[in-house]
């Protein structure tokens, strides 16, 4: 089955539209939450400056700002994957025809998808949701059985569960995989939507 079967608007095009629609919906959510975390980082830094200047420092602010920046970084990295604004080396692709350049982009997107899938698999093994559920969500009992202390550890000053802070990693793996698959479909011509131009052709970039 060739790409034309997907671009004619038939029933076979439905999964493609759903996949790309899901990717676009995830991108909208990522942009929103990235804005929230940017505002949060700015607010925490200003709060830190003010409290230190007045001689009443809040020690938890530093840690909160770091974790907010970490979440912002992962959200931004996933969004850039869909926007095709992540870093790329175009030394070879610039010398190829448009068809072969798109195929090379598809291969690159496939590698991104493989990385995202591998990261998600490692997070599944690391967080072991089935294991913690089998232990009755008893973190100490689970740690004693598996020597995995993820669910017993807490952050230094905020005393937040470490697993909750680390949740952004599997979220990033899932959203990045969704974006990579959508990019592959566009690069291979399975979508009537023209792929985003990427960093080298983005507005304002020479």
JOCOR-V715621 format. One record per residue. RES is the residue in one small letter. PHI is phi in degrees with one decimal (999 if undefined). PSI is psi in whole degrees, -180 to 180 (* if undefined). Layout:
res = [RES RES]
phi = [PHI PHI]
psi = [PSI PSI]
This chain:
res = [x x x x x x x x x x x x x x x x x x x x x x x x x x x x x x x x x x x x x x x x x x x x x x x x x x x x x x x x x x x x x x x x x x x x x x x x x x x x x x x x x x x x x x x x x x x x x x x x x x x x x x x x x x x x x x x x x x x x x x x x x x x x x x x x x x x x x x x x x x x x x x x x x x x x x x x x x x x x x x x x x x x x x x x x x x x x x x x x x x x x x x x x x x x x x x x x x x x x x x x x x x x x x x]
phi = [999 -91.6 -60.9 -61.1 -66.1 -92.4 -101.7 -90.5 84.9 -76.4 -64.7 -69.5 -82.4 -60.5 -59.7 -65.6 -63.2 -64.9 -65.2 -69.1 -62.9 -62.6 -61.7 -66.8 -65.9 -62.8 -62.6 -60.7 -63.9 -64.7 -62.5 -64.2 -69.2 -64.4 -64.1 -62.4 -70.8 -63.3 -64.6 -65.8 -60.7 -61.1 -64.0 -66.6 -65.9 -63.4 -62.4 -64.1 -63.4 -64.9 -68.4 -70.6 -65.7 -85.1 79.7 -127.1 -66.6 -105.3 -71.1 -76.0 -64.5 -58.0 -66.1 -62.7 -64.9 -63.0 -67.6 -64.0 -67.1 -63.0 -62.8 -61.3 -62.5 -68.2 -62.3 -65.2 -63.7 -66.3 -63.4 -64.5 -62.1 -71.2 -77.3 58.9 -109.5 -76.8 -68.9 -150.8 -103.7 -107.3 -58.7 -88.7 -65.3 -66.2 -95.9 -96.2 -69.8 -61.7 -64.4 -69.7 -65.5 -67.3 -64.9 -65.9 -63.4 -63.7 -62.0 -62.1 -65.1 -64.3 -65.3 -62.7 -63.6 -62.5 -61.3 -63.2 -64.7 -63.5 -64.0 -63.2 -64.6 -65.5 -65.1 -62.0 -67.2 -71.3 -80.9 44.3 -61.3 -68.2 -67.3 -68.3 -68.8 -64.5 -85.4 69.8 57.3 -91.2 -61.5 -68.1 -65.7 -64.3 -63.9 -66.8 -82.5 -115.3 59.8 -102.3 -99.1 -58.4 -87.2 -106.0 -81.6 -132.0 -69.2 -67.7 -105.7 -78.2 60.5 -83.1 -62.0 -62.0 -64.4 -69.5 -67.3 -78.2 -62.9 -63.4 -68.1 -64.7 -60.5 -61.3 -61.4 -67.5 -67.5 -66.3 -64.8 -60.5 -65.2 -64.2 -64.6 -61.9 -63.8 -61.9 -60.8 -70.6 -65.2 -86.6 83.2 -82.0 -124.1 -72.0 -80.0 -70.8 -58.8 -62.0 -67.3 94.8 -63.5 -71.8 -118.7 -67.3 -60.8 86.5 -111.7 -94.5]
psi = [123 175 -31 -30 -23 -20 4 -4 13 -174 -30 -16 -12 -48 -36 -46 -39 -42 -46 -38 -40 -43 -42 -38 -42 -40 -41 -45 -40 -41 -41 -51 -30 -40 -40 -46 -31 -45 -38 -44 -46 -44 -41 -39 -43 -41 -39 -43 -45 -46 -35 -38 -35 0 16 66 144 110 -22 -16 -41 -48 -41 -41 -39 -47 -36 -39 -38 -47 -41 -42 -44 -41 -44 -40 -40 -44 -40 -29 -45 -37 -8 39 12 165 142 154 116 19 -40 -44 -29 -21 -2 164 167 -40 -48 -32 -39 -37 -39 -39 -37 -41 -43 -41 -35 -39 -38 -42 -41 -44 -45 -41 -43 -41 -42 -39 -42 -38 -38 -44 -38 -50 -25 64 -34 -37 -45 -32 -40 -27 11 26 28 103 -41 -42 -40 -43 -38 -32 -35 -11 25 108 20 -41 -2 -15 151 157 161 -50 -38 -23 35 152 133 -36 -32 -41 -37 -4 -22 -26 -53 -33 -44 -42 -43 -48 -37 -38 -42 -46 -40 -42 -42 -41 -40 -45 -40 -42 -34 1 15 -3 138 -11 132 132 149 147 -28 177 -39 -17 12 157 130 1 128 *]
